[in-house]
């Protein structure tokens, strides 16, 4: 029921320079990260990667006050290898603009949860705000799982135009499949 600002049909785009494993125009469907922001979800249609951690950068269609992130995987009963499901993840936001930078610096001084985390592996030179850290549960009956952005970030008044989901590990497979990521909030 929440609007998905990462969705391609709503104007979301993959930020390729902030995305792991960018192989260019000759990438196969499995190598194409944009399938993770498309609403066509069915078994086998995912962004597949083998190196972890891995990150997917997303350009949002509007500056957004993020509130939630949703991760969708195929139901356990339909997938051949549930170990490919992502497990622990962090949603990051690129801090941009003087106002956002000042807010972020004040939050850092006051002890923002997650501020001690190492920033995403790609584009470490950017200023990254940890928005949410969460775990996808393969034993949950619902394959579509929504997680809140941390309260200090929601209350901060910071807006983001670019976010990245960092997948830290999976449930035990050699490869990871990211079926769909949704970003919710208000423009």
MARBANU-165615 format. One record per residue: residue number from 1; x, y, z of N, C-alpha, C in turn. Coordinates in steps of 0.05 Angstrom, whole numbers, always signed. Example, Ala and Ser with C-alpha at 12.3 -4.5 7.8 and 13.67 -1.06 7.14 Angstrom:
pt num = 1	nX = +264	nY = -114	nZ = +156	caX = +246	caY = -90	caZ = +156	cX = +264	cY = -66	cZ = +156;
pt num = 2	nX = +257	nY = -45	nZ = +142	caX = +273	caY = -21	caZ = +143	cX = +258	cY = +1	cZ = +157;
This chain:
pt num = 1	nX = +16	nY = -24	nZ = +0	caX = +0	caY = +0	caZ = +0	cX = +17	cY = +25	cZ = +0;
pt num = 2	nX = +43	nY = +23	nZ = +3	caX = +60	caY = +47	caZ = +3	cX = +71	cY = +52	cZ = -25;
pt num = 3	nX = +72	nY = +77	nZ = -34	caX = +83	caY = +83	caZ = -60	cX = +113	cY = +76	cZ = -61;
pt num = 4	nX = +121	nY = +64	nZ = -84	caX = +148	caY = +55	caZ = -88	cX = +163	cY = +76	cZ = -105;
pt num = 5	nX = +181	nY = +91	nZ = -93	caX = +195	caY = +112	caZ = -108	cX = +220	cY = +101	cZ = -122;
pt num = 6	nX = +227	nY = +76	nZ = -117	caX = +250	caY = +64	caZ = -132	cX = +240	cY = +51	cZ = -158;
pt num = 7	nX = +215	nY = +45	nZ = -160	caX = +203	caY = +31	caZ = -183	cX = +210	cY = +46	cZ = -209;
pt num = 8	nX = +219	nY = +31	nZ = -229	caX = +226	caY = +42	caZ = -255	cX = +202	cY = +57	cZ = -267;
pt num = 9	nX = +178	nY = +45	nZ = -265	caX = +154	caY = +57	caZ = -276	cX = +147	cY = +83	cZ = -263;
pt num = 10	nX = +157	nY = +88	nZ = -239	caX = +152	caY = +113	caZ = -224	cX = +175	cY = +133	cZ = -227;
pt num = 11	nX = +195	nY = +126	nZ = -244	caX = +217	caY = +144	caZ = -248	cX = +243	cY = +137	cZ = -234;
pt num = 12	nX = +244	nY = +115	nZ = -218	caX = +268	caY = +107	caZ = -206	cX = +288	cY = +96	cZ = -226;
pt num = 13	nX = +313	nY = +100	nZ = -221	caX = +334	caY = +91	caZ = -240	cX = +358	cY = +80	cZ = -224;
pt num = 14	nX = +371	nY = +60	nZ = -236	caX = +395	caY = +50	caZ = -224	cX = +418	cY = +70	cZ = -227;
pt num = 15	nX = +431	nY = +76	nZ = -205	caX = +455	caY = +94	caZ = -206	cX = +479	cY = +75	cZ = -211;
pt num = 16	nX = +485	nY = +72	nZ = -236	caX = +506	caY = +51	caZ = -243	cX = +533	cY = +56	cZ = -230;
pt num = 17	nX = +540	nY = +82	nZ = -227	caX = +566	caY = +87	caZ = -215	cX = +567	cY = +80	cZ = -185;
pt num = 18	nX = +543	nY = +75	nZ = -173	caX = +541	caY = +68	caZ = -145	cX = +532	cY = +39	cZ = -142;
pt num = 19	nX = +534	nY = +23	nZ = -164	caX = +524	caY = -4	caZ = -164	cX = +546	cY = -24	cZ = -169;
pt num = 20	nX = +547	nY = -45	nZ = -154	caX = +568	caY = -66	caZ = -158	cX = +565	cY = -80	cZ = -184;
pt num = 21	nX = +587	nY = -89	nZ = -195	caX = +587	caY = -107	caZ = -218	cX = +575	cY = -96	cZ = -243;
pt num = 22	nX = +577	nY = -70	nZ = -247	caX = +566	caY = -58	caZ = -271	cX = +582	cY = -68	cZ = -296;
pt num = 23	nX = +568	nY = -83	nZ = -313	caX = +582	caY = -95	caZ = -336	cX = +574	cY = -81	cZ = -363;
pt num = 24	nX = +559	nY = -60	nZ = -362	caX = +553	caY = -45	caZ = -386	cX = +530	cY = -57	cZ = -402;
pt num = 25	nX = +530	nY = -49	nZ = -428	caX = +507	caY = -56	caZ = -445	cX = +505	cY = -86	cZ = -452;
pt num = 26	nX = +527	nY = -100	nZ = -450	caX = +527	caY = -129	caZ = -458	cX = +520	cY = -147	cZ = -435;
pt num = 27	nX = +510	nY = -136	nZ = -413	caX = +503	caY = -153	caZ = -390	cX = +479	cY = -171	cZ = -397;
pt num = 28	nX = +480	nY = -194	nZ = -385	caX = +457	caY = -212	caZ = -388	cX = +435	cY = -202	cZ = -369;
pt num = 29	nX = +411	nY = -214	nZ = -372	caX = +389	caY = -206	caZ = -355	cX = +396	cY = -210	cZ = -325;
pt num = 30	nX = +410	nY = -232	nZ = -319	caX = +418	caY = -237	caZ = -291	cX = +438	cY = -216	cZ = -281;
pt num = 31	nX = +453	nY = -203	nZ = -299	caX = +472	caY = -183	caZ = -290	cX = +460	cY = -155	cZ = -290;
pt num = 32	nX = +436	nY = -152	nZ = -298	caX = +423	caY = -126	caZ = -300	cX = +410	cY = -118	cZ = -273;
pt num = 33	nX = +422	nY = -99	nZ = -259	caX = +411	caY = -92	caZ = -233	cX = +383	cY = -78	cZ = -234;
pt num = 34	nX = +375	nY = -68	nZ = -258	caX = +350	caY = -55	caZ = -260	cX = +326	cY = -74	cZ = -256;
pt num = 35	nX = +330	nY = -100	nZ = -258	caX = +308	caY = -119	caZ = -252	cX = +299	cY = -117	cZ = -223;
pt num = 36	nX = +317	nY = -107	nZ = -205	caX = +310	caY = -105	caZ = -177	cX = +293	cY = -81	cZ = -170;
pt num = 37	nX = +288	nY = -63	nZ = -190	caX = +270	caY = -41	caZ = -186	cX = +247	cY = -42	cZ = -206;
pt num = 38	nX = +241	nY = -66	nZ = -216	caX = +219	caY = -70	caZ = -234	cX = +198	cY = -86	cZ = -220;
pt num = 39	nX = +173	nY = -82	nZ = -228	caX = +151	caY = -96	caZ = -214	cX = +145	cY = -124	cZ = -226;
pt num = 40	nX = +160	nY = -133	nZ = -245	caX = +156	caY = -160	caZ = -257	cX = +173	cY = -180	cZ = -241;
pt num = 41	nX = +160	nY = -191	nZ = -220	caX = +175	caY = -209	caZ = -202	cX = +164	cY = -238	cZ = -206;
pt num = 42	nX = +182	nY = -255	nZ = -215	caX = +175	caY = -284	caZ = -217	cX = +201	cY = -300	cZ = -214;
pt num = 43	nX = +198	nY = -325	nZ = -208	caX = +222	caY = -343	caZ = -203	cX = +243	cY = -340	cZ = -225;
pt num = 44	nX = +267	nY = -335	nZ = -217	caX = +289	caY = -333	caZ = -235	cX = +295	cY = -306	cZ = -246;
pt num = 45	nX = +276	nY = -287	nZ = -243	caX = +280	caY = -260	caZ = -253	cX = +289	cY = -242	cZ = -230;
pt num = 46	nX = +316	nY = -242	nZ = -226	caX = +327	caY = -226	caZ = -205	cX = +355	cY = -216	cZ = -213;
pt num = 47	nX = +365	nY = -197	nZ = -198	caX = +393	caY = -189	caZ = -202	cX = +410	cY = -208	cZ = -186;
pt num = 48	nX = +426	nY = -223	nZ = -200	caX = +443	caY = -244	caZ = -188	cX = +472	cY = -235	cZ = -186;
pt num = 49	nX = +484	nY = -239	nZ = -163	caX = +512	caY = -232	caZ = -159	cX = +525	cY = -252	cZ = -140;
pt num = 50	nX = +552	nY = -254	nZ = -143	caX = +566	caY = -274	caZ = -126	cX = +584	cY = -261	cZ = -105;
pt num = 51	nX = +593	nY = -236	nZ = -110	caX = +610	caY = -223	caZ = -91	cX = +594	cY = -208	cZ = -70;
pt num = 52	nX = +602	nY = -211	nZ = -45	caX = +589	caY = -197	caZ = -23	cX = +610	cY = -182	cZ = -7;
pt num = 53	nX = +606	nY = -159	nZ = +4	caX = +581	caY = -144	caZ = +1	cX = +577	cY = -133	cZ = -27;
pt num = 54	nX = +553	nY = -127	nZ = -33	caX = +545	caY = -117	caZ = -60	cX = +526	cY = -94	cZ = -55;
pt num = 55	nX = +526	nY = -75	nZ = -73	caX = +507	caY = -52	caZ = -69	cX = +493	cY = -45	cZ = -95;
pt num = 56	nX = +468	nY = -36	nZ = -91	caX = +451	caY = -26	caZ = -113	cX = +445	cY = +3	cZ = -108;
pt num = 57	nX = +456	nY = +21	nZ = -125	caX = +450	caY = +49	caZ = -122	cX = +424	cY = +56	cZ = -138;
pt num = 58	nX = +408	nY = +73	nZ = -126	caX = +382	caY = +80	caZ = -138	cX = +379	cY = +110	cZ = -138;
pt num = 59	nX = +373	nY = +121	nZ = -162	caX = +366	caY = +150	caZ = -164	cX = +336	cY = +152	cZ = -162;
pt num = 60	nX = +327	nY = +166	nZ = -143	caX = +298	caY = +169	caZ = -138	cX = +287	cY = +191	cZ = -157;
pt num = 61	nX = +262	nY = +190	nZ = -165	caX = +251	caY = +210	caZ = -183	cX = +247	cY = +238	cZ = -170;
pt num = 62	nX = +247	nY = +239	nZ = -143	caX = +244	caY = +264	caZ = -128	cX = +262	cY = +263	cZ = -104;
pt num = 63	nX = +268	nY = +286	nZ = -93	caX = +280	caY = +286	caZ = -67	cX = +259	cY = +274	cZ = -48;
pt num = 64	nX = +268	nY = +257	nZ = -29	caX = +248	caY = +242	caZ = -14	cX = +256	cY = +242	cZ = +16;
pt num = 65	nX = +236	nY = +244	nZ = +33	caX = +240	caY = +238	caZ = +61	cX = +234	cY = +208	cZ = +64;
pt num = 66	nX = +254	nY = +191	nZ = +65	caX = +249	caY = +162	caZ = +66	cX = +237	cY = +153	cZ = +92;
pt num = 67	nX = +219	nY = +134	nZ = +91	caX = +207	caY = +124	caZ = +116	cX = +210	cY = +93	cZ = +118;
pt num = 68	nX = +210	nY = +79	nZ = +96	caX = +212	caY = +50	caZ = +97	cX = +227	cY = +39	cZ = +72;
pt num = 69	nX = +237	nY = +15	nZ = +74	caX = +249	caY = +1	caZ = +52	cX = +236	cY = -27	cZ = +52;
pt num = 70	nX = +229	nY = -37	nZ = +28	caX = +217	caY = -63	caZ = +26	cX = +235	cY = -81	cZ = +8;
pt num = 71	nX = +239	nY = -105	nZ = +17	caX = +253	caY = -125	caZ = +1	cX = +235	cY = -148	cZ = -5;
pt num = 72	nX = +234	nY = -156	nZ = -30	caX = +217	caY = -179	caZ = -38	cX = +235	cY = -201	cZ = -49;
pt num = 73	nX = +229	nY = -225	nZ = -41	caX = +242	caY = -249	caZ = -52	cX = +219	cY = -268	cZ = -61;
pt num = 74	nX = +226	nY = -289	nZ = -75	caX = +206	caY = -309	caZ = -83	cX = +199	cY = -326	cZ = -58;
pt num = 75	nX = +174	nY = -334	nZ = -55	caX = +167	caY = -350	caZ = -32	cX = +184	cY = -376	cZ = -30;
pt num = 76	nX = +190	nY = -383	nZ = -6	caX = +207	caY = -406	caZ = +0	cX = +198	cY = -431	cZ = -14;
pt num = 77	nX = +172	nY = -435	nZ = -16	caX = +161	caY = -459	caZ = -29	cX = +165	cY = -460	cZ = -59;
pt num = 78	nX = +171	nY = -437	nZ = -72	caX = +174	caY = -436	caZ = -101	cX = +203	cY = -434	cZ = -111;
pt num = 79	nX = +222	nY = -430	nZ = -93	caX = +249	caY = -425	caZ = -102	cX = +266	cY = -450	cZ = -98;
pt num = 80	nX = +284	nY = -455	nZ = -117	caX = +301	caY = -479	caZ = -115	cX = +322	cY = -477	cZ = -93;
pt num = 81	nX = +333	nY = -453	nZ = -89	caX = +354	caY = -449	caZ = -69	cX = +348	cY = -424	cZ = -52;
pt num = 82	nX = +335	nY = -428	nZ = -30	caX = +328	caY = -405	caZ = -13	cX = +353	cY = -392	cZ = -1;
pt num = 83	nX = +375	nY = -405	nZ = -1	caX = +400	caY = -394	caZ = +8	cX = +409	cY = -370	cZ = -8;
pt num = 84	nX = +398	nY = -366	nZ = -32	caX = +404	caY = -343	caZ = -49	cX = +391	cY = -317	cZ = -39;
pt num = 85	nX = +372	nY = -319	nZ = -21	caX = +358	caY = -295	caZ = -11	cX = +378	cY = -278	cZ = +4;
pt num = 86	nX = +376	nY = -251	nZ = +1	caX = +393	caY = -234	caZ = +17	cX = +386	cY = -236	cZ = +47;
pt num = 87	nX = +405	nY = -232	nZ = +64	caX = +400	caY = -234	caZ = +93	cX = +403	cY = -207	cZ = +106;
pt num = 88	nX = +427	nY = -199	nZ = +112	caX = +431	caY = -173	caZ = +127	cX = +437	cY = -151	cZ = +106;
pt num = 89	nX = +423	nY = -129	nZ = +110	caX = +426	caY = -107	caZ = +91	cX = +426	cY = -80	cZ = +105;
pt num = 90	nX = +437	nY = -60	nZ = +92	caX = +436	caY = -33	caZ = +102	cX = +426	cY = -15	cZ = +79;
pt num = 91	nX = +408	nY = +3	nZ = +85	caX = +400	caY = +24	caZ = +66	cX = +415	cY = +49	cZ = +73;
pt num = 92	nX = +428	nY = +60	nZ = +53	caX = +444	caY = +85	caZ = +56	cX = +432	cY = +107	cZ = +39;
pt num = 93	nX = +436	nY = +131	nZ = +48	caX = +427	caY = +154	caZ = +32	cX = +451	cY = +173	cZ = +27;
pt num = 94	nX = +454	nY = +183	nZ = +3	caX = +475	caY = +202	caZ = -3	cX = +467	cY = +229	cZ = +8;
pt num = 95	nX = +484	nY = +240	nZ = +26	caX = +479	caY = +267	caZ = +38	cX = +488	cY = +287	cZ = +18;
pt num = 96	nX = +469	nY = +304	nZ = +9	caX = +475	caY = +324	caZ = -12	cX = +464	cY = +351	cZ = -4;
pt num = 97	nX = +478	nY = +372	nZ = -9	caX = +469	caY = +399	caZ = -3	cX = +477	cY = +409	cZ = +25;
pt num = 98	nX = +480	nY = +435	nZ = +27	caX = +490	caY = +446	caZ = +52	cX = +471	cY = +441	cZ = +76;
pt num = 99	nX = +445	nY = +445	nZ = +72	caX = +426	caY = +440	caZ = +93	cX = +426	cY = +412	cZ = +103;
pt num = 100	nX = +426	nY = +392	nZ = +85	caX = +427	caY = +364	caZ = +93	cX = +453	cY = +358	cZ = +107;
pt num = 101	nX = +475	nY = +369	nZ = +97	caX = +501	caY = +364	caZ = +109	cX = +502	cY = +374	cZ = +138;
pt num = 102	nX = +491	nY = +398	nZ = +143	caX = +491	caY = +409	caZ = +170	cX = +474	cY = +392	cZ = +188;
pt num = 103	nX = +450	nY = +383	nZ = +179	caX = +433	caY = +365	caZ = +195	cX = +448	cY = +340	cZ = +201;
pt num = 104	nX = +461	nY = +328	nZ = +181	caX = +475	caY = +303	caZ = +185	cX = +498	cY = +306	cZ = +205;
pt num = 105	nX = +513	nY = +328	nZ = +203	caX = +535	caY = +332	caZ = +222	cX = +524	cY = +334	cZ = +251;
pt num = 106	nX = +502	nY = +348	nZ = +255	caX = +490	caY = +350	caZ = +282	cX = +481	cY = +322	cZ = +291;
pt num = 107	nX = +470	nY = +305	nZ = +274	caX = +462	caY = +278	caZ = +281	cX = +486	cY = +261	cZ = +289;
pt num = 108	nX = +508	nY = +265	nZ = +274	caX = +532	caY = +249	caZ = +280	cX = +543	cY = +256	cZ = +308;
pt num = 109	nX = +542	nY = +282	nZ = +315	caX = +552	caY = +290	caZ = +341	cX = +534	cY = +279	cZ = +363;
pt num = 110	nX = +508	nY = +277	nZ = +358	caX = +490	caY = +267	caZ = +379	cX = +489	cY = +237	cZ = +380;
pt num = 111	nX = +505	nY = +223	nZ = +363	caX = +506	caY = +194	caZ = +365	cX = +485	cY = +179	cZ = +348;
pt num = 112	nX = +483	nY = +186	nZ = +323	caX = +464	caY = +173	caZ = +304	cX = +469	cY = +143	cZ = +304;
pt num = 113	nX = +448	nY = +127	nZ = +309	caX = +451	caY = +97	caZ = +307	cX = +461	cY = +89	cZ = +279;
pt num = 114	nX = +481	nY = +72	nZ = +279	caX = +493	caY = +62	caZ = +254	cX = +515	cY = +80	cZ = +244;
pt num = 115	nX = +521	nY = +102	nZ = +257	caX = +541	caY = +121	caZ = +247	cX = +569	cY = +109	cZ = +249;
pt num = 116	nX = +573	nY = +88	nZ = +264	caX = +599	caY = +76	caZ = +266	cX = +604	cY = +55	cZ = +244;
pt num = 117	nX = +584	nY = +49	nZ = +228	caX = +586	caY = +29	caZ = +207	cX = +605	cY = +39	cZ = +185;
pt num = 118	nX = +618	nY = +20	nZ = +173	caX = +634	caY = +27	caZ = +150	cX = +616	cY = +33	cZ = +126;
pt num = 119	nX = +622	nY = +55	nZ = +112	caX = +605	caY = +63	caZ = +90	cX = +606	cY = +42	cZ = +67;
pt num = 120	nX = +587	nY = +44	nZ = +48	caX = +586	caY = +25	caZ = +27	cX = +613	cY = +24	cZ = +11;
pt num = 121	nX = +619	nY = +1	nZ = -1	caX = +645	caY = -2	caZ = -14	cX = +649	cY = +15	cZ = -39;
pt num = 122	nX = +627	nY = +23	nZ = -52	caX = +630	caY = +39	caZ = -76	cX = +625	cY = +68	cZ = -69;
pt num = 123	nX = +642	nY = +86	nZ = -79	caX = +639	caY = +115	caZ = -75	cX = +642	cY = +122	cZ = -45;
pt num = 124	nX = +663	nY = +113	nZ = -33	caX = +668	caY = +120	caZ = -5	cX = +673	cY = +150	cZ = -1;
pt num = 125	nX = +679	nY = +163	nZ = -23	caX = +685	caY = +192	caZ = -21	cX = +659	cY = +209	cZ = -17;
pt num = 126	nX = +636	nY = +197	nZ = -22	caX = +611	caY = +210	caZ = -17	cX = +605	cY = +210	cZ = +13;
pt num = 127	nX = +587	nY = +228	nZ = +22	caX = +578	caY = +228	caZ = +49	cX = +553	cY = +211	cZ = +51;
pt num = 128	nX = +554	nY = +188	nZ = +65	caX = +533	caY = +169	caZ = +67	cX = +520	cY = +170	cZ = +94;
pt num = 129	nX = +493	nY = +170	nZ = +95	caX = +478	caY = +169	caZ = +120	cX = +466	cY = +141	cZ = +122;
pt num = 130	nX = +470	nY = +127	nZ = +145	caX = +457	caY = +101	caZ = +149	cX = +427	cY = +105	cZ = +155;
pt num = 131	nX = +410	nY = +95	nZ = +137	caX = +382	caY = +100	caZ = +140	cX = +368	cY = +77	cZ = +155;
pt num = 132	nX = +376	nY = +52	nZ = +149	caX = +364	caY = +29	caZ = +162	cX = +383	cY = +5	cZ = +159;
pt num = 133	nX = +384	nY = -11	nZ = +180	caX = +398	caY = -37	caZ = +179	cX = +377	cY = -58	cZ = +187;
pt num = 134	nX = +376	nY = -80	nZ = +171	caX = +355	caY = -99	caZ = +175	cX = +362	cY = -126	cZ = +164;
pt num = 135	nX = +347	nY = -146	nZ = +171	caX = +351	caY = -174	caZ = +162	cX = +326	cY = -184	cZ = +149;
pt num = 136	nX = +329	nY = -195	nZ = +125	caX = +307	caY = -208	caZ = +111	cX = +304	cY = -236	cZ = +123;
pt num = 137	nX = +280	nY = -244	nZ = +130	caX = +275	caY = -270	caZ = +144	cX = +263	cY = -290	cZ = +125;
pt num = 138	nX = +278	nY = -310	nZ = +117	caX = +268	caY = -330	caZ = +98	cX = +247	cY = -348	cZ = +110;
pt num = 139	nX = +244	nY = -348	nZ = +136	caX = +223	caY = -364	caZ = +149	cX = +197	cY = -349	cZ = +154;
pt num = 140	nX = +196	nY = -324	nZ = +147	caX = +172	caY = -308	caZ = +149	cX = +152	cY = -318	cZ = +128;
pt num = 141	nX = +127	nY = -319	nZ = +134	caX = +107	caY = -327	caZ = +114	cX = +103	cY = -308	cZ = +91;
pt num = 142	nX = +111	nY = -283	nZ = +95	caX = +108	caY = -263	caZ = +75	cX = +135	cY = -258	cZ = +61;
pt num = 143	nX = +137	nY = -263	nZ = +34	caX = +162	caY = -258	caZ = +20	cX = +167	cY = -228	cZ = +15;
pt num = 144	nX = +147	nY = -211	nZ = +20	caX = +150	caY = -182	caZ = +17	cX = +152	cY = -170	cZ = +45;
pt num = 145	nX = +176	nY = -161	nZ = +52	caX = +181	caY = -152	caZ = +80	cX = +190	cY = -123	cZ = +80;
pt num = 146	nX = +177	nY = -107	nZ = +97	caX = +181	caY = -78	caZ = +99	cX = +195	cY = -71	cZ = +125;
pt num = 147	nX = +215	nY = -54	nZ = +124	caX = +231	caY = -46	caZ = +147	cX = +231	cY = -16	cZ = +150;
pt num = 148	nX = +229	nY = -5	nZ = +174	caX = +229	caY = +24	caZ = +178	cX = +257	cY = +36	cZ = +176;
pt num = 149	nX = +257	nY = +61	nZ = +166	caX = +281	caY = +77	caZ = +168	cX = +284	cY = +85	cZ = +198;
pt num = 150	nX = +308	nY = +88	nZ = +208	caX = +312	caY = +94	caZ = +236	cX = +298	cY = +120	cZ = +244;
pt num = 151	nX = +287	nY = +120	nZ = +268	caX = +272	caY = +143	caZ = +278	cX = +288	cY = +169	cZ = +276;
pt num = 152	nX = +314	nY = +170	nZ = +284	caX = +328	caY = +195	caZ = +282	cX = +330	cY = +206	cZ = +254;
pt num = 153	nX = +332	nY = +187	nZ = +234	caX = +334	caY = +196	caZ = +206	cX = +306	cY = +206	cZ = +197;
pt num = 154	nX = +285	nY = +192	nZ = +204	caX = +258	caY = +201	caZ = +196	cX = +252	cY = +229	cZ = +208;
pt num = 155	nX = +259	nY = +233	nZ = +233	caX = +254	caY = +258	caZ = +247	cX = +273	cY = +280	cZ = +240;
pt num = 156	nX = +295	nY = +274	nZ = +226	caX = +315	caY = +294	caZ = +221	cX = +307	cY = +315	cZ = +200;
pt num = 157	nX = +289	nY = +309	nZ = +183	caX = +282	caY = +327	caZ = +161	cX = +301	cY = +326	cZ = +138;
pt num = 158	nX = +318	nY = +306	nZ = +136	caX = +336	caY = +303	caZ = +114	cX = +322	cY = +290	cZ = +90;
pt num = 159	nX = +328	nY = +300	nZ = +66	caX = +317	caY = +290	caZ = +41	cX = +339	cY = +276	cZ = +26;
pt num = 160	nX = +332	nY = +256	nZ = +10	caX = +352	caY = +242	caZ = -6	cX = +342	cY = +238	cZ = -35;
pt num = 161	nX = +360	nY = +242	nZ = -54	caX = +354	caY = +237	caZ = -82	cX = +367	cY = +212	cZ = -92;
pt num = 162	nX = +387	nY = +202	nZ = -77	caX = +401	caY = +178	caZ = -84	cX = +404	cY = +161	cZ = -59;
pt num = 163	nX = +398	nY = +135	nZ = -61	caX = +401	caY = +116	caZ = -40	cX = +416	cY = +92	cZ = -50;
pt num = 164	nX = +426	nY = +75	nZ = -32	caX = +439	caY = +50	caZ = -40	cX = +431	cY = +29	cZ = -20;
pt num = 165	nX = +424	nY = +6	nZ = -30	caX = +420	caY = -17	caZ = -12	cX = +445	cY = -34	cZ = -14;
pt num = 166	nX = +456	nY = -39	nZ = +9	caX = +480	caY = -56	caZ = +11	cX = +472	cY = -83	cZ = +22;
pt num = 167	nX = +478	nY = -104	nZ = +6	caX = +472	caY = -131	caZ = +15	cX = +499	cY = -142	cZ = +27;
pt num = 168	nX = +498	nY = -148	nZ = +53	caX = +522	caY = -156	caZ = +67	cX = +527	cY = -186	cZ = +65;
pt num = 169	nX = +505	nY = -202	nZ = +65	caX = +508	caY = -231	caZ = +63	cX = +482	cY = -243	cZ = +54;
pt num = 170	nX = +481	nY = -270	nZ = +51	caX = +457	caY = -283	caZ = +43	cX = +453	cY = -307	cZ = +62;
pt num = 171	nX = +435	nY = -325	nZ = +55	caX = +427	caY = -347	caZ = +72	cX = +443	cY = -373	cZ = +66;
pt num = 172	nX = +467	nY = -370	nZ = +54	caX = +485	caY = -393	caZ = +52	cX = +491	cY = -403	cZ = +24;
pt num = 173	nX = +483	nY = -389	nZ = +3	caX = +489	caY = -398	caZ = -24	cX = +514	cY = -384	cZ = -35;
pt num = 174	nX = +524	nY = -394	nZ = -57	caX = +547	caY = -381	caZ = -70	cX = +539	cY = -356	cZ = -85;
pt num = 175	nX = +514	nY = -354	nZ = -92	caX = +504	caY = -330	caZ = -105	cX = +480	cY = -318	cZ = -90;
pt num = 176	nX = +475	nY = -293	nZ = -95	caX = +452	caY = -279	caZ = -82	cX = +434	cY = -269	cZ = -104;
pt num = 177	nX = +408	nY = -271	nZ = -100	caX = +388	caY = -260	caZ = -119	cX = +372	cY = -238	cZ = -105;
pt num = 178	nX = +373	nY = -215	nZ = -116	caX = +357	caY = -192	caZ = -106	cX = +334	cY = -189	cZ = -126;
pt num = 179	nX = +310	nY = -196	nZ = -117	caX = +286	caY = -195	caZ = -134	cX = +275	cY = -167	cZ = -136;
pt num = 180	nX = +269	nY = -155	nZ = -114	caX = +258	caY = -128	caZ = -115	cX = +264	cY = -112	cZ = -90;
pt num = 181	nX = +270	nY = -87	nZ = -94	caX = +275	caY = -67	caZ = -72	cX = +256	cY = -44	cZ = -77;
pt num = 182	nX = +242	nY = -36	nZ = -56	caX = +223	caY = -13	caZ = -58	cX = +232	cY = +8	cZ = -37;
pt num = 183	nX = +230	nY = +33	nZ = -44	caX = +236	caY = +55	caZ = -25	cX = +211	cY = +71	cZ = -22;
pt num = 184	nX = +203	nY = +75	nZ = +3	caX = +179	caY = +89	caZ = +10	cX = +185	cY = +115	cZ = +26;
pt num = 185	nX = +167	nY = +134	nZ = +25	caX = +170	caY = +159	caZ = +39	cX = +151	cY = +179	cZ = +28;
pt num = 186	nX = +159	nY = +205	nZ = +31	caX = +143	caY = +226	caZ = +20	cX = +162	cY = +246	cZ = +6;
pt num = 187	nX = +153	nY = +256	nZ = -18	caX = +170	caY = +275	caZ = -33	cX = +170	cY = +302	cZ = -19;
